[in-house]
Amino acid sequence: MDDTPAPIRDADFLSAGELRAEQERRWQRQAAYLAACSDFHRRLWAGRTPPMRLDALVELPMSDKEMLRADQRAHPPFGTYLAADPATIARIHRTSGTTGQAMNLALSAADIRTTAAVGGRGFRASGLGPGYLVVHTLNYQLWMGGLSDHLNLEATGAAVVPFGVGNSERLVETIREMGIDAISCTPSYPAVLERTLAEHFPGTRPRDLGLKLGLFGGEAGLDDPAFRGRLEDTWGFKVRNANYGVSDVLCLFGAQCEATNDIHLVGCDALWHEIVDSDTGAPKPWRAGETGELVLTHLAKDCQPLARFRSGDIVTLTALDRCACGRHAPRLRVVGRADDMVVVRGLNVFPTAVVAVAHLFKELSGEFRIVLPGPGPYDALPLEVELAEGRTASPALADAVAQAVKRHIGASARVRLLPWRALPRTEGKTRRVIRSSSN
């Protein structure tokens, strides 16, 4: 669209009331665009005219990832939810395929501007800005987290080193030689660097590298105080959950500020947010304390606009008032992925809950995985946990871990102890739930 609305300057500092009229105007324009140009949504809505008020969006059916996958399989490469003229596509990304079929993502020039503006807000909220030299270690090969997040980092005014993935030894050398003071990576990547230091730089501690700010995204775990504390103690940097996004929707639209461990939704001029019951799809009130699946609607999107898209993320809204940092942007915590949820005797268990248990024991490295032998139901959580360096397995330790799972999560567990380094350390997203079909 030639008239795509520009991002609103400092939208994350505006209250819901200050934003609402502009959000309504943007949705009215976006709704007309979807009805005219998105074959996918016309089929989904079955001839229904989209409502012109955001409060009435609940009248529309929701879409989800599997619908988009099926649409791209049937109509490659972008699906019929590509609403723009293909000639307007300025950049193409592809998802990592962590949860299934990789998806092709098209962006117009206006989409790219929105992505960088909202992403820059997120990284600024997490403390990045002029004067920082940040190394970006996510994958630049097709993945949104590579180039798009690089530009999001640049939008803060910081200088960015485009390192990418691979050759962690060279990364350590680069950090030391350039005096890099911030790193953008997944929460599991510091463990890879710790191993690199131990093997190739004896006597060098992680905190000796001089990093002051760790900007993390792409994985769960940072809501666990023990995990955050270990990172801060080991590396000496401030830990920020700085990069929450949904690739099909927006690369980065959530980030932690210095005043809270919760995530600010910093893209309220580009997205409308809802939460619904993950089982029934019924709308839930948008108020602090509510937990449900996050549902997202584009307010300013050209190429692949989505309305009422189920993110698959189960979240808890933690606050809607003004934060101590000055932002009015709503805050939430991500409980887990709906597709990573394991039901044990009727109890919903997410890997994020296991993170806390894995870091309770000095005998464990903190690495774990849930290995599901079949479709369920499960009477106990099948959990593999890795021993710390120099530790040995014992029935007593396995029993203690199982008891901790029961105490902290409420589920019974069958615990298998694995030797140190039995589980892979990755530079990308770490898979915590392994199902039989992918073994």
Stockholm file with secondary structure:
# STOCKHOLM 1.0

chainA/1-439         MDDTPAPIRDADFLSAGELRAEQERRWQRQAAYLAACSDFHRRLWAGRTPPMRLDALVELPMSDKEMLRADQRAHPPFGTYLAADPATIARIHRTSGTTGQAMNLALSAADIRTTAAVGGRGFRASGLGPGYLVVHTLNYQLWMGGLSDHLNLEATGAAVVPFGVGNSERLVETIREMGIDAISCTPSYPAVLERTLAEHFPGTRPRDLGLKLGLFGGEAGLDDPAFRGRLEDTWGFKVRNANYGVSDVLCLFGAQCEATNDIHLVGCDALWHEIVDSDTGAPKPWRAGETGELVLTHLAKDCQPLARFRSGDIVTLTALDRCACGRHAPRLRVVGRADDMVVVRGLNVFPTAVVAVAHLFKELSGEFRIVLPGPGPYDALPLEVELAEGRTASPALADAVAQAVKRHIGASARVRLLPWRALPRTEGKTRRVIRSSSN
#=GR chainA/1-439 SS CTTCCCCCTTGGGSCHHHHHHHHHHHHHHHHHHHHHHCHHHHHHHTTCCCCSSGGGGGGSCCBCHHHHHHHHHHSTTTCTTCCSCGGGEEEEEECCCTTSSCCEEEEEHHHHHHHHHHHHHHHHHTTCCTTCEEEECSCCSSCHHHHHHHHHHHTTTCEEEECCSSCHHHHHHHHHHHTCCEEEECTTHHHHHHHHHHHHSTTCCGGGGCCCEEEEESSSCTTCHHHHHHHHHHHCSEEEEEEEEETTTEEEEEECCTTCSSEEECCTTTEEEEEECTTTCCEECCSTTCEEEEEEEESSCSSSCCSSEEEEEEEEEEECSCCTTSCCSCEEEEEEEGGGCEEETTEEECHHHHHHHHTSCTTEEEEEEEEECSSCCBSSEEEEEEECTTCCCCHHHHHHHHHHHHHHHCCCEEEEEECTTCSCCCSSCCCCEEEGGGC
#=GC SS_cons         CTTCCCCCTTGGGSCHHHHHHHHHHHHHHHHHHHHHHCHHHHHHHTTCCCCSSGGGGGGSCCBCHHHHHHHHHHSTTTCTTCCSCGGGEEEEEECCCTTSSCCEEEEEHHHHHHHHHHHHHHHHHTTCCTTCEEEECSCCSSCHHHHHHHHHHHTTTCEEEECCSSCHHHHHHHHHHHTCCEEEECTTHHHHHHHHHHHHSTTCCGGGGCCCEEEEESSSCTTCHHHHHHHHHHHCSEEEEEEEEETTTEEEEEECCTTCSSEEECCTTTEEEEEECTTTCCEECCSTTCEEEEEEEESSCSSSCCSSEEEEEEEEEEECSCCTTSCCSCEEEEEEEGGGCEEETTEEECHHHHHHHHTSCTTEEEEEEEEECSSCCBSSEEEEEEECTTCCCCHHHHHHHHHHHHHHHCCCEEEEEECTTCSCCCSSCCCCEEEGGGC
//
